[in-house]
Amino acid sequence: MPENTTSDEATLVAAAEKLTQCDGYVVLAVDPQTGEVDAHGPFDGLTATIKADQLRRDFDRGGLEDVTVGVVRLHNST
């Protein structure tokens, strides 16, 4: 095993950790029929997941199965 493998793995882990750091989460709902995008939040991770699930169920009950619901990371500008 090459000597720099451990160093390379540590660098990858550090980069992945930095990518997951954020200021919160936003739930996005995208309607492909109208092109409309709605953002809800910011939330912590668990609350965003719960909100996304609630919106998905609400859209499904309303016959809007084409609406995409997703959770994205929020990065506040400095």
N, C-alpha and C positions, 0 to 999 in steps of 0.2 A: 504494500500500500504506500503510495507517495507521501512524503512528509507533509506537504502543504494541503493535504485533503482535509485535515482537521481545521486548519485555518480557513479554507474555502467554505466548509460547512458552517463555521461560526459566522462568517461574513453573510452567508445566505440567511441564516437564522436571524441575524441582526436586521437585515434588510426587510425580511418578512414581518418582523415585529414592528418596525417603523411604519410599514404600510398599514398595519391594523390599528395604529394609534390614531385617534380622531377625537373630535370635540363633541360627538354625539352621532345620532342616526336620524335620517329623514325617510319617511315612507312616501314613495312616489306612486301615483296612479296615472297610467297613460291610456288614453282612449284612442285606438287606432282609427276609428271611424271619423272622429272630429279633429284629431291631432292635439286635443287638449291634454295638458299635463298638470296635475295637482300635487302639491307637496304638503305633507303634514309633519309637524315636528318643530324643533328637534326633540328627540327622546333618548333615553338610555337604551341599550341594546335589547333588553327584555321587553320593555314597553313598546319599542318599535316593532318587534316581532308580533306582539299581541295586537297592536293597532293594524298591522298589515293583514293579519288573519281575519280580524273583524271586518276590514274593508273588503277583503276577498269574498267573505260570506255575504256581505251586504250587496255587492255588485252581482254576485251569482243569484241571489234572491230576486234582484231587480231585473234579471234577464240580460245582464251586461257581462256575459262570460268572456267577451273579447278584451275587456279592460285588463291591462297588465298591472299587477301590484308588486312592488319590490322595495327592499330596504337598501339604502345607500349610506355610506359614511359621510359625515359632515366635517369639513375642515374650515374653521373660521380663518379669515384673512387676518394677517398681523399688521 
